[in-house]
Amino acid sequence: MKKNDNSEKAVYGITWLTREEWQKMRAIAADPDTLSSSYEDWMMMVWRIAKDLEQEGNRVKKIPVDTGIFAEWCGHNNRLPNNAARSEYVSYVMATERAFRQSKKRMKGGDE
């Protein structure tokens, strides 16, 4: 989970996994215990974190994570596939999306 510092209201990205991706993530994770023992428990934890952040006035963006792409990113960046890397990856995805949107606006002649 990472904060995007480029807006007035804080936007936090949160790792979003389908049941299948959660199972794959547990299989490759260097720290599988941080993903809870069941998908349902993990989802409850994620929802609780998102709710707490939103109650503090922040925005939360669910970032779908493909485990295969995440694993490639970890290898390319010499990172273990752990909680810190998942957080950094979500931040990377958010920054990439933001840069793409800004580039698109500039191409259309809009300012940000």
Backbone as numpy.savetxt, mean C-alpha at the origin, in Angstrom:
# Nx Ny Nz CAx CAy CAz Cx Cy Cz
1.93 0.81 5.02 1.08 1.97 5.02 1.98 3.20 5.02
1.68 4.14 4.14 2.53 5.33 4.05 1.68 6.57 3.85
2.21 7.68 4.35 1.55 8.97 4.22 2.04 9.67 2.96
1.11 10.27 2.23 1.43 11.08 1.06 1.45 12.52 1.54
2.62 13.17 1.54 2.76 14.50 2.12 2.40 15.64 1.17
1.91 15.35 -0.01 1.66 16.40 -1.00 0.24 16.97 -0.98
-0.51 16.77 0.05 -1.85 17.32 0.11 -2.10 17.91 1.49
-3.11 18.77 1.55 -3.44 19.39 2.84 -3.90 18.33 3.84
-4.77 17.47 3.40 -5.27 16.39 4.25 -4.38 15.18 4.02
-3.92 14.56 5.10 -3.03 13.41 4.97 -3.75 12.26 4.26
-3.04 11.64 3.34 -3.56 10.47 2.64 -2.62 9.31 2.95
-3.18 8.27 3.53 -2.41 7.09 3.86 -2.78 5.96 2.90
-1.77 5.34 2.36 -2.00 4.15 1.54 -1.97 2.94 2.45
-2.85 2.00 2.17 -2.92 0.80 2.99 -2.87 -0.42 2.06
-2.04 -1.37 2.41 -1.91 -2.59 1.61 -3.25 -3.30 1.55
-3.71 -3.56 0.34 -5.01 -4.21 0.15 -4.80 -5.51 -0.59
-5.14 -6.61 0.06 -4.93 -7.94 -0.52 -6.25 -8.70 -0.61
-6.45 -9.38 -1.73 -7.56 -10.32 -1.83 -7.17 -11.54 -1.00
-8.10 -12.43 -0.78 -7.81 -13.65 -0.02 -6.66 -14.42 -0.70
-6.73 -14.55 -2.03 -5.69 -15.28 -2.76 -4.33 -14.60 -2.62
-4.30 -13.27 -2.75 -3.04 -12.54 -2.62 -2.50 -12.59 -1.19
-3.41 -12.58 -0.21 -2.98 -12.69 1.19 -2.27 -14.03 1.41
-2.84 -15.11 0.85 -2.21 -16.43 0.98 -0.84 -16.45 0.32
-0.74 -15.85 -0.86 0.55 -15.78 -1.56 1.54 -14.93 -0.76
1.06 -13.82 -0.19 1.93 -12.95 0.58 2.46 -13.67 1.81
1.61 -14.41 2.49 2.07 -15.17 3.66 3.13 -16.19 3.26
2.98 -16.76 2.06 3.93 -17.77 1.59 5.31 -17.18 1.30
5.37 -15.92 0.83 6.67 -15.32 0.48 7.21 -14.39 1.56
6.38 -14.01 2.51 6.76 -13.00 3.50 7.89 -13.46 4.40
8.84 -12.55 4.64 9.91 -12.81 5.59 9.37 -12.73 7.02
8.18 -12.15 7.16 7.55 -11.97 8.48 6.06 -12.34 8.41
5.74 -13.59 8.08 4.33 -13.96 7.87 3.44 -13.71 9.08
4.02 -13.69 10.28 3.23 -13.45 11.50 2.61 -12.06 11.52
3.17 -11.09 10.77 2.58 -9.75 10.74 1.33 -9.69 9.87
1.03 -10.78 9.18 -0.15 -10.82 8.32 -1.32 -11.55 8.98
-1.25 -11.79 10.27 -2.29 -12.49 11.03 -2.37 -13.95 10.61
-3.05 -14.73 11.42 -3.13 -16.17 11.15 -4.25 -16.55 10.20
-5.18 -15.62 9.95 -6.25 -15.88 8.98 -6.54 -14.61 8.20
-7.08 -14.79 7.02 -7.42 -13.65 6.17 -8.44 -12.75 6.88
-9.41 -13.38 7.54 -10.44 -12.61 8.25 -9.83 -11.74 9.35
-8.88 -12.31 10.10 -8.21 -11.53 11.15 -7.41 -10.38 10.55
-6.74 -10.67 9.44 -5.95 -9.62 8.78 -6.87 -8.49 8.30
-8.01 -8.86 7.68 -8.95 -7.84 7.20 -9.50 -7.01 8.35
-9.79 -7.63 9.48 -10.28 -6.87 10.64 -9.22 -5.87 11.10
-7.95 -6.30 11.10 -6.87 -5.41 11.51 -6.76 -4.23 10.53
-6.82 -4.52 9.24 -6.70 -3.47 8.22 -7.86 -2.48 8.35
-9.08 -3.00 8.50 -10.24 -2.12 8.66 -10.11 -1.26 9.91
-9.61 -1.84 10.98 -9.44 -1.09 12.24 -8.43 0.04 12.05
-7.32 -0.25 11.40 -6.31 0.78 11.14 -6.89 1.89 10.26
-7.59 1.50 9.20 -8.19 2.49 8.30 -9.20 3.36 9.04
-10.03 2.74 9.85 -11.04 3.49 10.61 -10.38 4.48 11.56
-9.34 4.03 12.26 -8.63 4.91 13.19 -8.02 6.12 12.45
-7.40 5.86 11.32 -6.81 6.96 10.53 -7.88 7.94 10.06
-9.01 7.41 9.59 -10.09 8.27 9.11 -10.69 9.09 10.26
-10.81 8.50 11.44 -11.34 9.22 12.59 -10.42 10.35 13.02
-9.15 10.24 12.67 -8.18 11.31 12.96 -8.19 12.39 11.88
-9.10 12.24 10.90 -9.22 13.25 9.85 -8.38 12.98 8.61
-7.80 11.80 8.51 -6.98 11.45 7.36 -7.83 10.74 6.31
-7.29 10.70 5.10 -7.90 9.90 4.04 -7.11 8.62 3.92
-7.79 7.53 3.58 -7.14 6.24 3.41 -7.43 5.74 2.01
-6.37 5.34 1.33 -6.50 4.80 -0.03 -6.06 3.34 -0.01
-6.94 2.46 -0.45 -6.61 1.04 -0.55 -5.74 0.84 -1.79
-4.58 0.25 -1.60 -3.66 -0.01 -2.70 -3.62 -1.52 -2.94
-4.29 -1.99 -4.00 -4.25 -3.42 -4.29 -2.82 -3.86 -4.60
-2.39 -4.94 -3.97 -1.02 -5.41 -4.16 -1.05 -6.79 -4.81
-0.37 -6.89 -5.94 -0.15 -8.16 -6.62 1.15 -8.72 -6.04
1.08 -9.87 -5.42 2.23 -10.44 -4.73 3.40 -10.70 -5.67
3.12 -11.14 -6.89 4.19 -11.38 -7.85 4.95 -10.11 -8.20
4.23 -9.03 -8.44 4.86 -7.75 -8.75 5.61 -7.23 -7.53
5.00 -7.37 -6.35 5.67 -6.96 -5.12 6.99 -7.73 -4.94
6.97 -9.04 -5.17 8.17 -9.85 -5.02 9.26 -9.39 -6.00
8.87 -9.08 -7.23 9.84 -8.57 -8.21 10.42 -7.24 -7.75
9.55 -6.35 -7.24 10.00 -5.05 -6.74 11.00 -5.24 -5.60
10.70 -6.18 -4.69 11.61 -6.46 -3.57 12.97 -6.92 -4.10
12.97 -7.83 -5.06 14.21 -8.31 -5.62 15.00 -7.20 -6.29
14.31 -6.38 -7.06 14.96 -5.27 -7.77 15.56 -4.26 -6.80
14.92 -4.09 -5.66 15.35 -3.10 -4.67 16.12 -3.71 -3.49
16.51 -4.98 -3.64 17.27 -5.68 -2.59 16.59 -5.59 -1.22
15.30 -5.85 -1.21 14.51 -5.78 0.04 13.96 -7.15 0.38
13.90 -7.46 1.66 13.19 -8.66 2.10 11.70 -8.37 1.99
10.89 -9.35 1.61 9.44 -9.11 1.53 8.82 -9.12 2.93
8.96 -7.99 3.62 8.44 -7.89 4.98 7.53 -6.67 5.11
7.08 -6.40 6.33 6.15 -5.32 6.57 6.70 -3.97 6.12
7.97 -3.71 6.41 8.59 -2.44 6.00 8.60 -2.31 4.48
8.92 -3.39 3.78 8.93 -3.37 2.32 7.52 -3.18 1.77
6.53 -3.82 2.39 5.14 -3.63 1.93 4.74 -2.17 2.05
5.11 -1.56 3.16 4.80 -0.15 3.38 5.51 0.73 2.34
6.78 0.45 2.11 7.54 1.22 1.13 6.97 1.03 -0.28
6.56 -0.20 -0.59 5.99 -0.49 -1.90 4.69 0.29 -2.11
3.83 0.31 -1.10 2.58 1.07 -1.20 2.88 2.55 -1.42
3.87 3.06 -0.72 4.28 4.46 -0.91 4.77 4.69 -2.34
5.55 3.75 -2.85 6.06 3.84 -4.22 4.91 3.85 -5.23
3.94 2.96 -5.04 2.79 2.91 -5.95 2.02 4.22 -5.92
1.80 4.76 -4.72 1.08 6.03 -4.61 1.84 7.16 -5.29
3.14 7.22 -5.11 3.96 8.27 -5.72 3.96 8.14 -7.23
4.02 6.92 -7.73 3.99 6.67 -9.17 2.66 7.10 -9.76
1.56 6.74 -9.09 0.23 7.15 -9.55 0.10 8.67 -9.57
0.60 9.32 -8.53 0.54 10.78 -8.43 1.34 11.42 -9.57
2.53 10.92 -9.81 3.37 11.46 -10.88 2.70 11.27 -12.23
2.06 10.14 -12.44 1.35 9.89 -13.70 0.20 10.87 -13.88
-0.59 11.09 -12.81 -1.71 12.03 -12.90 -1.22 13.44 -13.20
-0.13 13.85 -12.54 0.42 15.19 -12.77 0.92 15.33 -14.20
1.57 14.31 -14.70 2.08 14.32 -16.07 0.92 14.41 -17.06
-0.14 13.67 -16.80 -1.31 13.70 -17.68 -1.93 15.10 -17.71
-2.03 15.72 -16.54 -2.60 17.07 -16.47 -1.74 18.06 -17.24
-0.42 17.94 -17.11 0.47 18.85 -17.84 0.33 18.66 -19.34
0.17 17.43 -19.78 0.02 17.16 -21.20 -1.27 17.76 -21.75
-2.28 17.85 -20.89 -3.56 18.44 -21.30 -3.57 19.95 -21.10
-2.46 20.48 -20.55 -2.37 21.92 -20.34 -2.91 22.39 -19.00
-3.23 21.46 -18.11 -3.74 21.84 -16.79 -2.62 22.00 -15.79
-2.86 22.78 -14.78 -1.88 22.97 -13.72 -2.32 22.22 -12.48
-1.36 21.87 -11.66 -1.68 21.25 -10.37 -1.07 22.01 -9.26
